[in-house]
Structures are given as C-alpha cells and as structure tokens.
C-alpha cells in the first residue's frame, strides 16, 4: 500500500525540532520522540469523544483502575494537589461518573469509586481511540507494522522505568 506524506515525520521535520546546541544521538531521538508522542496523544484525545477535559479523563481512569480510592491517594497518583483532586471528584460526581462514600474503617477518609456510567464513558472513549488508531495502522506495510510492534515494546520498557526514578 502506498504511504501518505503524513505517515511519518521527514528528516527535516525532526531536525528542526532538535536542540540547536551540539547534541548526542540520544538527545536528538528524545526530541523527535517527544514531539511525535505529543502529536499522537493530541490526536487520540481529539478522537476520544468523551467531552471531558484530559485531566478529568485521567482522574476517572485512575479512580476506575485503583478504586475505591481515597482523595489523598488520587492526588498522589495523579500528582496533583489535594484540593485539585477534590475539585476533580466534585466535577466527576456532578456528571454521575463517580460516587463518594466514607471509608468504613476510617470515617475521616472519603473513598471514591466509578459508577457504571463512568465505566461506560471510559470504555466508549477507549473504543473510539482504538478504532481510530486501527484505521491508521491499516495504511502501514507489514514491515512498518513489525517495526511499530518492536518500537512499542521498547516504549513499554521506558514507561516501566518511570517507576524506578
């Protein structure tokens, strides 16, 4: 299948994003990777169709994956201030996507969990993003798909290393 010009950044496109100072191959790759990943994330966000800002989508996914979760734990996982976590939960609660309840073991702690509507919203967004991305993958050659699989494995290693630091 023929590739479209938009299938990937050209050498000149990545060179223009590289730091102007003398740089290592790793630094040049880091610059190109950062830009490409940011663009992909932006496109995926646009195709999610959830009508929730990214910060609320992230908080909802965290609550769903870790829930029930305390407001303090949500703030720590999302790396936000506790008052911001409270604000996010209030907005998600207003949308009917989460519920709060008092922790039965410590009545001072509020636990947040995802509602059925919240799980549905998350799944619909994931499905839309994956369907959009699958249509983009259809335009790649077998060799490009194999290279992407290998690259994805390396990206997973990089993501796992985040917890090490």
Residue pairs with C-beta under 8 A, 6 or more apart in sequence:
1 139
1 140
1 141
3 139
3 140
3 141
3 144
4 139
7 139
7 140
9 32
9 35
9 36
14 28
14 31
14 32
14 35
17 31
17 32
17 35
18 27
18 28
18 31
18 32
19 27
19 28
19 31
23 31
43 132
44 129
44 132
44 133
45 54
47 128
47 129
47 132
48 57
48 125
48 128
48 129
49 124
49 125
49 128
50 57
50 121
50 122
50 124
50 125
52 60
52 95
52 121
55 80
55 88
56 88
56 91
56 92
57 122
57 125
58 78
59 74
59 78
59 85
59 88
59 89
59 92
60 92
60 97
60 98
60 114
60 118
60 121
60 122
61 122
62 69
62 74
62 77
62 78
63 69
63 74
63 89
63 92
63 98
63 112
63 113
63 114
63 118
64 114
64 118
64 119
64 122
66 73
66 74
66 77
67 111
67 112
67 113
67 114
68 101
68 111
68 112
68 113
69 77
69 111
69 112
69 113
70 103
70 109
70 110
70 111
70 112
71 82
71 85
71 86
71 89
71 109
71 110
71 112
72 82
72 85
72 109
74 85
74 88
74 89
74 112
75 81
75 82
75 84
75 85
78 85
78 88
80 88
89 98
89 100
89 112
92 98
92 118
93 99
93 100
95 117
96 115
96 117
96 118
97 114
97 115
97 117
97 118
97 121
98 112
98 113
98 114
98 115
98 118
99 112
99 113
99 115
100 110
100 111
100 112
101 110
101 111
101 113
102 109
102 110
102 111
103 109
103 110
103 111
114 122
137 145
137 148
140 148
